[in-house]
Amino acid sequence: MRFADRMSLLGTETAFEVLVKARALEATGKDVVHLEIGEPDFDTPRHVIEAAKEALDQGYTHYGPSAGLPELREAIAQDVARQRGTTVQASQVVVTPGGKPIMFFVIMALAQPGDEVIYPNPGFPIYESVIRFVGATPVPMPLREEKHFSLDVNELRDLVTERTRLIILNSPQNPTGGILPQADLQAIAEIAVQHGIPVLSDEIYSRMVYDGEFHSITTCDGMQELGIILDGFSKTYAMTGWRLGYGVMPEELAVHVTRLMTNSNSCTSTFSQRAALAALTGPQEPVEAMMAEFRRRRDIFVEGLNTIPGVRCAMPGGAFYAFPNVSQISQSSKELADYLLQTGGVASLAGVDFGVYGEGYLRFSYANSQANLRKALERIADCVDQLGHR
């Protein structure tokens, strides 16, 4: 076969590659603690599952509108407005099979060859992958530990050019767990408004905040015409396999994103959307219980990492990731991650997998039991000690 040149521009998510390696090790009898995959280890709430079953019995097995079921779009609009203190219309909402399509469709709709897109680095690797795929130029915006993995607003201002077509934000952030403070969001909004640049705000972890409150740039002055929210059900409601995401955006962009949905997926499965409706409008106690447990795990794991010589880990404010600095142990985060897996039986991701500014760090997902997190800490400490005596 002869493949299109653009296929060489697509990257991947290393988490799935590491998972395959870890499973292969387990097949040989080695015990592995999985801290590589970014998904809650909780079950989907029972009332959500029951809603899906009921929807199947009611005949929600056919096509639906490309932008999503009207009742779900309305519920999302109300929930977003309530959570963020803003006004949202159902016509601004597009439901997609997972959050990635919103990312893909928005970048595709706004950027083309010759354009530039500013994105966080270290950051979710699919940002850069899709930017390259559409032929635009990815412009990394460094997130540094000394700023608690927020960005330098002055540095962002210098990155903006007449070719900038989109700015991507992610808060709470993957892989660092960092949260953009309100003052920074306001400053970013002022830059965006000044230059007329849309902002795609990836808020998939918006309900996973441990310290302070969540703030969305879409509530800042002037962002009603430029702000785009990416959110979904995967993280908040432990529904990763259900593939349910959504975007909230200006209506003129929603028209284009809906057309892209029509041309690619036709629609998001209708019975899944009924389950999503139950998630939004039903009991929220399962979410609160999950977050309370994540907080306990965060404290245990981060405090444990900071007792290991050569490891320094900032306390993440949100999401469920720890992003320790391991530069004193190894100059290559990939080599260290592979060593921890092969020798210690701890699956993690190299910081460089999230961009060049992630070198010197590892990403651990603490979406695992407290017992397994403690086991992982012991194994990491043993591996670091062995490296120190080599």
C-alpha positions in Angstrom: 0.0 0.0 0.0 1.0 3.6 -0.5 0.1 5.7 2.5 -0.6 9.5 2.5 2.2 11.6 3.7 0.1 13.0 6.5 -0.1 9.7 8.2 3.6 10.1 9.2 2.6 13.2 11.1 0.3 11.4 13.6 1.7 10.6 17.0 0.2 8.3 19.6 -0.5 7.9 23.3 2.4 6.1 24.9 0.2 5.0 27.8 -1.3 2.3 25.6 2.1 1.1 24.4 3.4 0.8 28.0 0.2 -1.1 28.9 1.0 -3.6 26.2 4.6 -4.0 27.5 3.3 -4.4 31.1 0.7 -7.0 30.1 3.5 -8.9 28.3 5.6 -8.9 31.4 2.6 -10.1 33.5 2.1 -13.0 31.0 5.6 -14.2 32.0 4.6 -14.2 35.7 5.9 -10.8 36.8 3.7 -8.8 39.1 3.2 -5.2 37.8 1.6 -2.2 39.5 -0.2 -0.3 36.8 0.3 3.5 37.2 0.5 4.2 33.5 -3.2 4.4 32.3 -5.1 7.6 32.9 -8.5 6.3 33.9 -10.4 6.0 37.2 -10.3 2.5 38.7 -13.8 2.8 39.9 -16.9 1.3 38.3 -19.4 3.4 36.5 -22.2 4.4 39.0 -24.9 1.9 39.2 -27.7 4.3 38.3 -25.9 5.2 35.1 -25.6 1.6 34.1 -29.3 1.0 34.8 -30.2 4.0 32.7 -28.3 2.5 29.8 -30.1 -0.8 30.2 -33.5 1.0 30.3 -32.6 3.0 27.2 -31.8 -0.2 25.3 -35.2 -1.7 26.4 -36.9 1.6 25.3 -35.4 1.3 21.8 -32.5 3.8 21.9 -30.6 1.7 19.4 -31.0 3.9 16.3 -29.4 7.0 14.8 -29.7 10.2 16.7 -28.9 13.8 15.8 -25.3 14.4 14.9 -24.9 17.1 17.6 -26.5 14.9 20.2 -29.9 14.2 21.8 -31.7 17.4 22.5 -32.4 16.5 26.1 -28.7 15.7 26.8 -27.5 18.9 25.1 -29.9 20.9 27.2 -28.8 19.1 30.4 -25.1 19.7 29.5 -25.8 23.4 28.9 -27.5 23.7 32.3 -24.7 21.8 34.0 -21.9 23.8 32.4 -23.7 27.1 33.3 -24.2 26.0 36.9 -20.6 24.7 37.4 -19.0 27.7 35.8 -21.4 30.5 36.6 -22.1 31.5 33.0 -24.8 31.3 30.4 -24.9 28.5 27.9 -27.4 27.5 25.2 -28.1 24.0 24.1 -27.3 25.1 20.5 -23.7 25.6 21.6 -23.3 22.0 22.7 -22.0 19.2 20.5 -21.9 15.6 21.9 -19.2 13.3 20.6 -17.9 9.7 21.1 -15.2 10.8 23.7 -13.5 14.1 24.2 -10.8 13.6 21.5 -13.2 14.3 18.6 -13.8 17.8 20.0 -10.1 18.4 20.1 -9.7 17.0 16.5 -12.7 18.8 15.0 -11.9 22.2 16.6 -8.3 22.1 15.4 -9.4 20.9 12.0 -12.0 23.7 11.7 -9.7 26.5 12.8 -6.2 25.6 11.6 -4.6 24.8 8.3 -1.2 24.8 6.6 0.7 28.0 7.4 -1.2 28.6 10.7 0.2 28.2 14.2 -1.4 26.7 17.3 -0.1 27.2 20.8 -0.4 24.2 23.1 0.9 23.3 26.6 4.1 21.4 26.9 4.4 19.0 28.7 0.8 18.2 27.8 -1.6 15.7 26.4 0.4 14.3 23.3 -2.6 14.3 21.0 -2.7 18.1 20.9 0.6 18.3 19.0 -0.3 15.2 17.0 -3.5 16.7 15.6 -1.9 20.1 15.0 0.7 18.5 12.8 -1.8 16.3 11.1 -3.8 19.2 9.8 -0.6 20.8 8.5 -0.4 23.6 11.0 2.7 24.4 13.1 2.6 23.4 16.8 4.1 26.1 19.1 4.9 24.7 22.5 4.1 26.7 25.6 6.4 25.6 28.4 4.9 24.6 31.7 7.5 24.8 34.4 7.8 23.3 37.9 8.9 26.6 39.4 5.5 28.1 38.4 3.6 25.1 39.8 3.2 24.0 36.1 1.2 27.1 35.2 2.4 29.1 32.2 4.3 32.3 32.0 1.8 34.9 30.6 4.6 37.1 29.2 6.1 34.1 27.5 2.7 33.3 26.0 2.4 36.9 24.7 5.7 36.5 22.9 4.6 33.3 21.2 1.5 34.9 19.6 2.0 35.9 16.0 -0.2 37.0 13.2 -0.4 33.3 12.2 -1.7 32.1 15.6 -5.2 30.6 15.0 -5.8 28.8 18.3 -4.5 28.6 21.9 -5.0 25.3 23.8 -5.2 25.2 27.6 -5.7 22.3 29.9 -6.6 22.8 33.6 -6.5 20.7 35.7 -3.7 19.4 33.7 -2.4 16.1 32.3 0.3 15.1 33.1 1.3 17.5 35.9 -1.9 17.9 37.9 -1.3 21.7 37.7 -4.2 24.2 37.8 -4.2 27.6 36.1 -5.0 30.3 38.6 -7.8 32.8 37.9 -5.3 35.7 37.5 -3.5 33.8 34.7 -6.7 32.9 33.0 -7.8 36.5 33.0 -4.4 37.5 31.5 -4.6 34.8 28.8 -8.1 36.0 28.0 -6.9 39.5 27.5 -4.3 38.3 25.0 -6.8 36.2 23.2 -9.4 39.0 22.9 -6.7 41.5 21.9 -5.7 39.3 18.9 -9.0 37.6 18.3 -7.7 34.2 18.9 -10.0 31.3 20.0 -9.1 29.3 23.1 -9.8 25.6 23.4 -10.0 24.9 27.1 -9.6 21.2 27.8 -11.6 20.9 31.1 -12.0 17.1 31.2 -10.7 17.1 34.8 -12.9 20.1 35.9 -14.6 18.1 38.7 -11.3 16.8 40.0 -9.9 19.6 42.0 -8.4 19.2 45.5 -7.2 22.6 46.4 -9.2 25.8 45.8 -11.9 26.1 43.1 -12.0 25.3 39.5 -12.0 28.3 37.1 -12.8 28.3 33.4 -11.4 30.9 31.0 -14.7 31.0 29.3 -16.1 33.1 32.1 -13.6 35.9 31.5 -14.6 39.1 29.7 -14.7 38.7 25.9 -14.4 34.9 25.9 -18.0 34.2 25.2 -17.2 34.7 21.5 -13.8 33.0 21.6 -14.0 30.3 24.3 -14.4 26.6 23.6 -14.9 24.0 26.3 -13.9 20.4 26.0 -15.3 18.2 28.7 -16.9 14.7 29.0 -18.0 11.9 31.2 -14.9 9.6 31.2 -13.0 10.9 34.2 -15.8 12.4 36.4 -18.1 9.5 36.2 -15.6 6.6 35.5 -17.1 6.1 32.0 -13.9 5.9 29.9 -15.2 2.9 27.9 -18.5 4.5 27.2 -16.9 7.1 24.9 -18.8 10.2 25.8 -17.5 13.7 25.4 -18.8 17.1 24.5 -17.8 20.6 23.4 -19.4 23.9 24.3 -18.6 26.6 21.8 -19.9 29.6 19.8 -22.8 28.6 17.7 -21.0 29.4 14.4 -18.3 26.9 15.3 -20.8 24.3 16.6 -22.3 24.2 13.0 -18.9 23.2 11.6 -18.2 20.7 14.3 -21.6 19.1 13.9 -20.9 18.8 10.2 -17.6 17.0 11.0 -19.5 14.7 13.2 -21.9 13.9 10.4 -19.1 13.1 8.1 -17.2 10.9 10.5 -19.3 9.3 13.2 -22.9 10.2 12.1 -23.8 10.4 15.8 -22.9 9.3 19.3 -24.6 6.1 20.4 -28.1 7.1 21.7 -28.4 4.7 24.6 -25.0 5.9 25.9 -26.3 9.5 25.7 -29.3 8.5 27.9 -26.8 7.1 30.4 -24.9 10.4 30.3 -28.2 12.2 31.0 -28.6 10.0 34.1 -25.0 10.8 35.2 -25.6 14.5 35.0 -29.0 14.7 36.6 -28.8 11.8 39.0 -27.0 11.3 42.4 -23.5 12.9 42.6 -22.4 11.0 45.7 -20.4 8.5 43.7 -18.4 11.3 42.2 -17.8 12.8 45.6 -16.7 9.5 47.1 -14.3 8.9 44.2 -12.8 12.3 44.6 -12.3 11.8 48.4 -10.5 8.6 47.8 -8.3 10.2 45.1 -7.3 12.9 47.6 -6.2 10.2 50.1 -4.3 8.4 47.4 -2.6 11.6 46.2 -1.4 12.5 49.7 -0.1 9.0 50.3 1.7 8.7 47.0 3.2 12.2 46.7 4.4 12.2 50.3 6.0 8.8 49.6 7.7 10.0 46.5 9.2 12.9 48.3 10.9 10.5 50.8 12.9 8.8 48.0 16.4 10.3 47.6 16.7 12.2 44.3 13.0 12.5 43.7 11.1 15.8 44.1 7.3 15.9 43.5 5.0 18.9 43.6 1.6 18.3 45.2 -0.9 18.2 42.2 -3.9 20.4 42.7 -6.2 18.4 40.4 -6.7 15.3 38.1 -5.1 12.1 39.3 -1.5 12.3 38.2 1.8 12.8 40.0 4.7 14.3 38.0 7.9 13.9 40.0 11.2 15.5 39.0 13.7 12.6 38.6 16.5 14.5 36.8 18.9 13.7 39.7 18.4 10.0 39.1 18.5 9.7 35.3 19.1 12.0 32.3 16.6 10.0 30.3 13.1 9.7 31.6 12.4 6.9 29.0 15.2 4.8 30.3 14.2 5.3 33.9 10.5 4.5 33.1 11.6 1.3 31.3 13.9 0.4 34.2 11.1 0.8 36.7 8.9 -1.5 34.6 11.4 -4.2 33.8 13.2 -4.3 37.2 10.6 -3.0 39.7 7.4 -4.0 38.1 6.0 -0.4 38.2 4.4 0.9 35.0 4.8 4.6 34.5 5.2 7.1 31.6 8.3 9.1 30.7 7.8 12.8 31.0 9.3 13.3 27.5 6.3 11.4 26.1 4.3 14.6 26.9 6.7 16.9 25.1 10.3 18.1 25.2 9.7 20.1 28.4 8.7 17.0 30.2 12.2 15.5 30.1 13.5 14.9 33.6 10.0 13.8 34.9 7.9 10.7 35.2 4.1 10.6 35.2 2.3 8.2 37.6 -1.4 7.8 37.7 -2.5 7.2 41.2 -5.8 5.7 40.1 -5.0 2.5 41.9 -5.6 1.2 45.4 -3.8 2.5 48.4 -2.2 -0.9 48.9 -0.8 -1.0 45.3 0.4 2.6 45.6 2.4 1.7 48.7 3.7 -1.3 47.0 4.8 0.8 44.0 6.6 3.3 46.4 8.6 0.5 47.9 9.6 -0.8 44.5 10.5 2.7 43.2 12.7 3.3 46.2 14.4 -0.1 45.8 15.1 0.7 42.1 16.5 4.1 42.9 18.7 2.6 45.5 19.9 -0.1 43.0 20.7 2.6 40.5 22.7 4.5 43.1 24.9 1.5 43.6 25.5 0.7 40.0 
